[in-house]
Amino acid sequence: MSTLVPPPADSLSQVQRIYRLYRALVASSPLRGDAGLGGKLLFAGRISSSGRDLLYASNVAGAASLAASADPDQQRMAMRDGVVDFVVTSLAEALRILKNEIRKGQAVSVAVTAEPRRVVEEMLDRGVQPDLLPPRAWPDAETALAPGDWECFLDQGSTAVTASGAENFPMVSWTVNSQHARWLPRLDLCVQSTLPPDDLERHRWLRLSPRYLGRLAQRVHAVSMSPSELERFRDLAAVLVKEKAAKEMTMAVAETEPVVVRIQPIVEPLR
C-alpha cells in the first residue's frame, strides 16, 4: 500500500513563488477572457532562478515571453523543464517566433543564447517594446536592465510587474497517495466548483498550471483559497473519496489501494 508522502518543501515553495508572480502579472495587465495575456510581450530578463519562475508564470498567463542567457547549461535545463519553448541564437530569430505567436494571441517563451545585457541593447536599437518587464525590485543582474533602460522602456509604455493588491488568502495544496494523474484533475474540478465563475485568475491557474509547470505539478496542485472555499473543498473531496469506495463495494472490487487525500494550507500567506 502506498504511503502518502508530502511533496518536497522546496517544490511547494517554488510553486508558491510562481503563483505570486502569476498574480502579479495579472495585476499588472488584466486577463482578457480565455486569451489571458495573449498578445502581450514580456521581457523576463536573465534565465536565472527568478527568471525561470517568471517565465513559468507568464506561460500560464498566456503571454509571449523573451529571456536570455549565455550559459548553455541554463538553456538546456530551461528546455528540459518546459520553462521555454524555443532556444535561438539571435534576437532576430526570437522576434520572428514571437511576432507570429503574438499575432495569434498564443503563449510562447523564447530564450536567446547571448548575454542578456547585449540582448537588451539590441532591443533598444531595434525599437522592440515589451508590454511587461520584470519586477523593478529585482537586482540588475536578474533583470539585465540598467537604470537608463528602465526609463526608456517605461517612458514608451512598458509596465513593470508589481505585486497584486488582491486579498491575502493563503495558498492551499492538495495531493493523493497514488494515481496522481487520475485524482488531481478530479480534485481540481472540486476546487473550481467552489470559486466564483468570474474569477478568471484562479480558474485559469487551475486549468493551465498543471500543463505548464510540468514536474512541479505532477504530485501536488495548489491555489489561494478563502476559509469558506477551503471548507467546501474539503467536503467535496470527502464525497469524492466516499463515492469511489461505494462504487468499488458495489462492483465487488478488491480494495488494494485506498485513496488518501491530503489538503493542507501553506502556512505563509501570499504577499
DRENDO-1510 file (C-alpha; in Angstrom, 1 decimal, always signed):
<recs>
REC; n; res; u; v; w
REC; 1; MET; +0.0; +0.0; +0.0 .
REC; 2; SER; +1.3; +3.5; -0.9 .
REC; 3; THR; +2.0; +5.9; +1.9 .
REC; 4; LEU; +1.0; +9.5; +1.4 .
REC; 5; VAL; +4.4; +11.3; +1.2 .
REC; 6; PRO; +4.2; +15.1; +1.5 .
REC; 7; PRO; +5.6; +16.9; -1.6 .
REC; 8; PRO; +9.1; +18.4; -1.1 .
REC; 9; ALA; +9.0; +21.7; +0.7 .
REC; 10; ASP; +11.3; +23.3; -2.0 .
REC; 11; SER; +8.8; +22.3; -4.7 .
REC; 12; LEU; +5.9; +23.8; -2.9 .
REC; 13; SER; +7.9; +26.9; -2.2 .
REC; 14; GLN; +8.7; +27.3; -5.9 .
REC; 15; VAL; +5.0; +26.7; -6.9 .
REC; 16; GLN; +4.1; +29.5; -4.4 .
REC; 17; ARG; +6.7; +31.9; -5.9 .
REC; 18; ILE; +5.4; +31.1; -9.4 .
REC; 19; TYR; +1.8; +31.7; -8.3 .
REC; 20; ARG; +2.7; +35.1; -6.7 .
REC; 21; LEU; +4.4; +36.1; -10.0 .
REC; 22; TYR; +1.3; +34.9; -11.9 .
REC; 23; ARG; -0.9; +37.1; -9.7 .
REC; 24; ALA; +1.5; +40.0; -10.1 .
REC; 25; LEU; +1.3; +39.6; -13.9 .
REC; 26; VAL; -2.5; +39.6; -13.9 .
REC; 27; ALA; -2.5; +42.6; -11.6 .
REC; 28; SER; -0.2; +44.5; -14.0 .
REC; 29; SER; -2.1; +43.5; -17.1 .
REC; 30; PRO; -5.6; +42.1; -16.6 .
REC; 31; LEU; -6.6; +38.8; -18.3 .
REC; 32; ARG; -8.8; +39.0; -21.3 .
REC; 33; GLY; -11.2; +36.1; -21.1 .
REC; 34; ASP; -9.8; +32.8; -22.4 .
REC; 35; ALA; -7.0; +34.6; -24.2 .
REC; 36; GLY; -5.4; +35.6; -20.9 .
REC; 37; LEU; -2.4; +37.8; -21.6 .
REC; 38; GLY; -2.3; +36.6; -25.3 .
REC; 39; GLY; -0.9; +39.3; -27.5 .
REC; 40; LYS; +1.3; +40.8; -24.7 .
REC; 41; LEU; +5.1; +40.6; -24.7 .
REC; 42; LEU; +7.1; +40.1; -21.5 .
REC; 43; PHE; +10.8; +40.6; -21.3 .
REC; 44; ALA; +11.8; +38.3; -18.4 .
REC; 45; GLY; +15.5; +39.2; -18.2 .
REC; 46; ARG; +18.1; +36.6; -17.4 .
REC; 47; ILE; +17.2; +32.9; -17.2 .
REC; 48; SER; +18.1; +32.5; -13.5 .
REC; 49; SER; +16.0; +31.1; -10.7 .
REC; 50; SER; +13.8; +34.2; -10.5 .
REC; 51; GLY; +13.6; +34.4; -14.3 .
REC; 52; ARG; +12.5; +30.8; -14.6 .
REC; 53; ASP; +9.7; +31.4; -12.1 .
REC; 54; LEU; +8.6; +34.5; -14.1 .
REC; 55; LEU; +8.6; +32.5; -17.4 .
REC; 56; TYR; +6.5; +29.8; -15.8 .
REC; 57; ALA; +4.0; +32.4; -14.6 .
REC; 58; SER; +4.0; +34.1; -18.0 .
REC; 59; ASN; +3.3; +30.8; -19.8 .
REC; 60; VAL; +0.3; +30.1; -17.5 .
REC; 61; ALA; -1.0; +33.7; -18.0 .
REC; 62; GLY; -0.8; +33.3; -21.8 .
REC; 63; ALA; +1.8; +35.9; -22.7 .
REC; 64; ALA; +4.7; +35.7; -25.1 .
REC; 65; SER; +8.0; +35.8; -23.2 .
REC; 66; LEU; +11.6; +36.7; -24.1 .
REC; 67; ALA; +14.6; +35.9; -22.0 .
REC; 68; ALA; +18.3; +35.4; -22.5 .
REC; 69; SER; +21.3; +33.5; -21.1 .
REC; 70; ALA; +24.8; +32.9; -22.4 .
REC; 71; ASP; +25.0; +29.7; -20.3 .
REC; 72; PRO; +24.2; +26.6; -22.4 .
REC; 73; ASP; +23.5; +24.6; -19.3 .
REC; 74; GLN; +20.8; +27.0; -18.2 .
REC; 75; GLN; +19.3; +26.9; -21.6 .
REC; 76; ARG; +19.2; +23.1; -21.7 .
REC; 77; MET; +17.6; +22.9; -18.2 .
REC; 78; ALA; +15.1; +25.5; -19.2 .
REC; 79; MET; +14.1; +23.5; -22.3 .
REC; 80; ARG; +14.0; +20.2; -20.4 .
REC; 81; ASP; +11.8; +21.7; -17.7 .
REC; 82; GLY; +9.4; +23.3; -20.1 .
REC; 83; VAL; +10.3; +26.8; -19.0 .
REC; 84; VAL; +11.0; +27.9; -22.6 .
REC; 85; ASP; +9.6; +26.6; -25.9 .
REC; 86; PHE; +12.5; +27.7; -28.1 .
REC; 87; VAL; +16.2; +28.4; -27.8 .
REC; 88; VAL; +17.6; +30.6; -30.6 .
REC; 89; THR; +20.9; +32.2; -31.3 .
REC; 90; SER; +19.8; +35.7; -32.1 .
REC; 91; LEU; +17.2; +38.3; -31.2 .
REC; 92; ALA; +16.1; +38.5; -34.9 .
REC; 93; GLU; +15.2; +34.8; -34.8 .
REC; 94; ALA; +13.4; +35.2; -31.5 .
REC; 95; LEU; +11.4; +38.1; -32.8 .
REC; 96; ARG; +10.2; +36.1; -35.8 .
REC; 97; ILE; +8.8; +33.5; -33.5 .
REC; 98; LEU; +7.4; +36.0; -31.0 .
REC; 99; LYS; +5.7; +38.2; -33.6 .
REC; 100; ASN; +3.9; +35.2; -35.1 .
REC; 101; GLU; +2.6; +33.9; -31.7 .
REC; 102; ILE; +1.7; +37.4; -30.5 .
REC; 103; ARG; -0.4; +37.9; -33.7 .
REC; 104; LYS; -2.3; +34.7; -32.9 .
REC; 105; GLY; -2.6; +35.6; -29.2 .
REC; 106; GLN; -0.8; +32.4; -28.2 .
REC; 107; ALA; +1.5; +31.8; -25.2 .
REC; 108; VAL; +5.2; +31.1; -26.2 .
REC; 109; SER; +8.5; +31.5; -24.5 .
REC; 110; VAL; +11.8; +32.1; -26.3 .
REC; 111; ALA; +15.3; +32.2; -25.0 .
REC; 112; VAL; +18.2; +33.8; -26.8 .
REC; 113; THR; +21.7; +32.3; -26.4 .
REC; 114; ALA; +23.5; +35.6; -25.6 .
REC; 115; GLU; +24.5; +37.8; -22.8 .
REC; 116; PRO; +21.2; +39.4; -21.5 .
REC; 117; ARG; +22.7; +42.9; -21.5 .
REC; 118; ARG; +23.6; +42.5; -25.2 .
REC; 119; VAL; +20.1; +41.4; -26.0 .
REC; 120; VAL; +18.6; +44.5; -24.1 .
REC; 121; GLU; +20.9; +46.8; -26.1 .
REC; 122; GLU; +19.8; +45.3; -29.4 .
REC; 123; MET; +16.1; +45.5; -28.3 .
REC; 124; LEU; +16.6; +49.2; -27.8 .
REC; 125; ASP; +18.4; +49.6; -31.1 .
REC; 126; ARG; +15.7; +47.8; -32.9 .
REC; 127; GLY; +12.8; +49.6; -31.1 .
REC; 128; VAL; +11.5; +46.4; -29.5 .
REC; 129; GLN; +9.0; +47.5; -26.9 .
REC; 130; PRO; +7.9; +44.9; -24.3 .
REC; 131; ASP; +4.5; +45.3; -22.7 .
REC; 132; LEU; +5.8; +43.9; -19.4 .
REC; 133; LEU; +9.1; +44.0; -17.6 .
REC; 134; PRO; +10.3; +42.1; -14.5 .
REC; 135; PRO; +9.7; +43.5; -11.0 .
REC; 136; ARG; +11.8; +46.6; -10.6 .
REC; 137; ALA; +12.8; +45.5; -7.2 .
REC; 138; TRP; +14.8; +42.6; -8.7 .
REC; 139; PRO; +18.6; +43.1; -8.9 .
REC; 140; ASP; +20.0; +44.4; -12.2 .
REC; 141; ALA; +21.8; +41.1; -12.7 .
REC; 142; GLU; +18.4; +39.4; -12.8 .
REC; 143; THR; +16.5; +41.9; -15.0 .
REC; 144; ALA; +19.5; +42.7; -17.2 .
REC; 145; LEU; +18.2; +46.3; -17.3 .
REC; 146; ALA; +20.3; +49.3; -16.4 .
REC; 147; PRO; +18.6; +52.4; -14.9 .
REC; 148; GLY; +18.5; +54.1; -18.3 .
REC; 149; ASP; +16.9; +51.0; -19.9 .
REC; 150; TRP; +14.1; +51.1; -17.4 .
REC; 151; GLU; +13.4; +54.8; -18.1 .
REC; 152; CYS; +13.5; +54.2; -21.8 .
REC; 153; PHE; +11.1; +51.2; -21.8 .
REC; 154; LEU; +8.7; +52.7; -19.2 .
REC; 155; ASP; +8.6; +56.1; -21.0 .
REC; 156; GLN; +7.4; +54.2; -24.1 .
REC; 157; GLY; +4.6; +52.4; -22.3 .
REC; 158; SER; +6.1; +49.3; -20.8 .
REC; 159; THR; +4.8; +48.2; -17.3 .
REC; 160; ALA; +6.9; +46.7; -14.6 .
REC; 161; VAL; +5.3; +43.7; -12.9 .
REC; 162; THR; +4.1; +44.7; -9.5 .
REC; 163; ALA; +2.6; +42.9; -6.5 .
REC; 164; SER; -1.1; +42.2; -6.6 .
REC; 165; GLY; -3.5; +44.1; -4.3 .
REC; 166; ALA; -5.7; +41.0; -4.0 .
REC; 167; GLU; -6.8; +39.6; -0.7 .
REC; 168; ASN; -4.1; +37.7; +1.2 .
REC; 169; PHE; -5.7; +34.3; +1.3 .
REC; 170; PRO; -3.2; +31.6; +1.9 .
REC; 171; MET; -2.4; +29.0; -0.7 .
REC; 172; VAL; -3.8; +25.6; -0.2 .
REC; 173; SER; -2.2; +22.5; -1.6 .
REC; 174; TRP; -3.7; +19.0; -2.3 .
REC; 175; THR; -2.1; +15.7; -3.1 .
REC; 176; VAL; -3.0; +12.0; -3.1 .
REC; 177; ASN; -1.1; +8.8; -2.2 .
REC; 178; SER; -1.4; +7.3; -5.7 .
REC; 179; GLN; -2.8; +7.6; -9.2 .
REC; 180; HIS; -1.9; +11.3; -9.3 .
REC; 181; ALA; -2.8; +11.7; -12.9 .
REC; 182; ARG; -6.3; +10.4; -12.3 .
REC; 183; TRP; -7.1; +12.1; -9.0 .
REC; 184; LEU; -5.5; +15.5; -9.1 .
REC; 185; PRO; -7.7; +16.7; -12.1 .
REC; 186; ARG; -10.8; +15.4; -10.2 .
REC; 187; LEU; -9.8; +17.4; -7.1 .
REC; 188; ASP; -9.1; +20.4; -9.3 .
REC; 189; LEU; -12.7; +20.3; -10.5 .
REC; 190; CYS; -13.8; +20.2; -6.9 .
REC; 191; VAL; -11.8; +23.4; -6.2 .
REC; 192; GLN; -13.1; +25.1; -9.4 .
REC; 193; SER; -16.7; +24.4; -8.3 .
REC; 194; THR; -16.0; +26.4; -5.1 .
REC; 195; LEU; -14.7; +29.5; -6.9 .
REC; 196; PRO; -16.8; +32.4; -8.3 .
REC; 197; PRO; -17.4; +31.7; -12.0 .
REC; 198; ASP; -16.0; +35.2; -12.9 .
REC; 199; ASP; -12.7; +34.6; -11.1 .
REC; 200; LEU; -10.7; +34.3; -14.3 .
REC; 201; GLU; -7.4; +34.4; -12.5 .
REC; 202; ARG; -7.8; +31.3; -10.3 .
REC; 203; HIS; -9.8; +29.3; -12.9 .
REC; 204; ARG; -7.1; +29.9; -15.5 .
REC; 205; TRP; -4.4; +28.9; -13.0 .
REC; 206; LEU; -6.2; +25.7; -12.0 .
REC; 207; ARG; -6.8; +24.8; -15.7 .
REC; 208; LEU; -3.3; +25.5; -17.1 .
REC; 209; SER; -0.7; +25.4; -14.4 .
REC; 210; PRO; -0.5; +21.6; -14.4 .
REC; 211; ARG; +0.4; +21.7; -18.1 .
REC; 212; TYR; +3.0; +24.4; -17.9 .
REC; 213; LEU; +4.6; +23.6; -14.5 .
REC; 214; GLY; +5.4; +20.1; -15.6 .
REC; 215; ARG; +7.2; +18.0; -13.0 .
REC; 216; LEU; +6.4; +20.6; -10.3 .
REC; 217; ALA; +2.7; +19.8; -10.7 .
REC; 218; GLN; +2.8; +16.1; -11.1 .
REC; 219; ARG; +2.2; +15.2; -7.5 .
REC; 220; VAL; +0.7; +18.4; -5.9 .
REC; 221; HIS; -1.5; +21.3; -7.0 .
REC; 222; ALA; -2.2; +24.5; -5.2 .
REC; 223; VAL; -4.1; +27.8; -5.3 .
REC; 224; SER; -5.2; +30.5; -2.9 .
REC; 225; MET; -8.5; +30.0; -1.1 .
REC; 226; SER; -10.7; +31.7; +1.4 .
REC; 227; PRO; -11.7; +29.8; +4.6 .
REC; 228; SER; -15.2; +29.1; +3.2 .
REC; 229; GLU; -13.8; +27.9; -0.1 .
REC; 230; LEU; -11.4; +25.6; +1.7 .
REC; 231; GLU; -14.2; +24.2; +3.9 .
REC; 232; ARG; -16.3; +23.5; +0.8 .
REC; 233; PHE; -13.4; +21.9; -1.0 .
REC; 234; ARG; -12.7; +19.5; +1.9 .
REC; 235; ASP; -16.4; +18.5; +1.9 .
REC; 236; LEU; -16.4; +17.8; -1.9 .
REC; 237; ALA; -13.1; +15.9; -1.7 .
REC; 238; ALA; -14.5; +13.7; +1.1 .
REC; 239; VAL; -17.6; +13.0; -1.0 .
REC; 240; LEU; -15.4; +12.1; -4.0 .
REC; 241; VAL; -13.5; +9.5; -2.0 .
REC; 242; LYS; -16.6; +8.0; -0.4 .
REC; 243; GLU; -18.2; +7.6; -3.9 .
REC; 244; LYS; -15.1; +5.7; -5.1 .
REC; 245; ALA; -15.3; +3.4; -2.1 .
REC; 246; ALA; -19.0; +2.8; -2.5 .
REC; 247; LYS; -18.6; +2.1; -6.2 .
REC; 248; GLU; -15.9; -0.5; -5.6 .
REC; 249; MET; -18.0; -2.2; -2.9 .
REC; 250; THR; -20.9; -2.4; -5.4 .
REC; 251; MET; -18.7; -3.9; -8.1 .
REC; 252; ALA; -17.0; -6.2; -5.6 .
REC; 253; VAL; -13.6; -4.8; -6.4 .
REC; 254; ALA; -10.9; -5.7; -4.0 .
REC; 255; GLU; -9.6; -2.6; -2.3 .
REC; 256; THR; -5.9; -2.7; -2.6 .
REC; 257; GLU; -5.1; +0.9; -2.6 .
REC; 258; PRO; -7.5; +3.2; -0.6 .
REC; 259; VAL; -7.3; +6.7; -1.7 .
REC; 260; VAL; -5.9; +9.2; +0.8 .
REC; 261; VAL; -6.3; +12.9; +0.0 .
REC; 262; ARG; -4.2; +15.5; +1.8 .
REC; 263; ILE; -5.4; +19.0; +1.7 .
REC; 264; GLN; -3.2; +21.5; +3.6 .
REC; 265; PRO; -2.9; +25.3; +3.7 .
REC; 266; ILE; +0.6; +26.6; +3.1 .
REC; 267; VAL; +1.4; +28.4; +6.2 .
REC; 268; GLU; +3.0; +31.6; +4.7 .
REC; 269; PRO; +0.3; +33.9; +3.3 .
REC; 270; LEU; +0.7; +35.5; -0.1 .
REC; 271; ARG; +2.1; +39.0; -0.2 .
</recs>
